[in-house]
Amino acid sequence: QLHFVESGGGLVQPGGSLTLSCAASGFTLNDHAIGWFHLVPGKEREGIACISSSGKGTMYVPSVKDRFTIFRDNAKNTVTLRMNSLKPEDTGVYFCAADPRRLCYSEFHLEEFDFWGQGTEVTVSS
């Protein structure tokens, strides 16, 4: 079965940092843009960061821009989200998914993304 495996979540204090990893299972990432998504109970899954298939293009929503960094290692078939200056509102479950269109766009359309994993949970609390 083709899917991602997310890891790296946990409990962190406000202002702290976490690094989330996304590993592809059963397919290679090279031909896909990869997005990270944030899910909070009661709200829709929100796209927050994207990296193009080549790694040369990235996109962040304003709420995480300058705090989060997305990067990829196609040789290792992984994508990483470095999260700094974490806030309580960053709490939630984080997922990654792949978009075969290869590029990042100004808006996330969840229907374009595939290979969803189980997510990894992040709690930002003192």
HELIX and SHEET records of a PDB file:
HELIX    1   1 PRO A   88  ASP A   90  5                                   3    
HELIX    2   2 LEU A  110  GLU A  112  5                                   3    
SHEET    1   A 4 HIS A   3  SER A   7  0                                        
SHEET    2   A 4 LEU A  18  SER A  25 -1                                        
SHEET    3   A 4 THR A  78  MET A  83 -1                                        
SHEET    4   A 4 PHE A  68  ASP A  73 -1                                        
SHEET    1   B 6 GLY A  10  VAL A  12  0                                        
SHEET    2   B 6 THR A 120  VAL A 124  1                                        
SHEET    3   B 6 GLY A  92  ASP A  99 -1                                        
SHEET    4   B 6 ALA A  33  LEU A  39 -1                                        
SHEET    5   B 6 GLU A  46  ILE A  51 -1                                        
SHEET    6   B 6 THR A  58  TYR A  60 -1                                        
END                                                                             
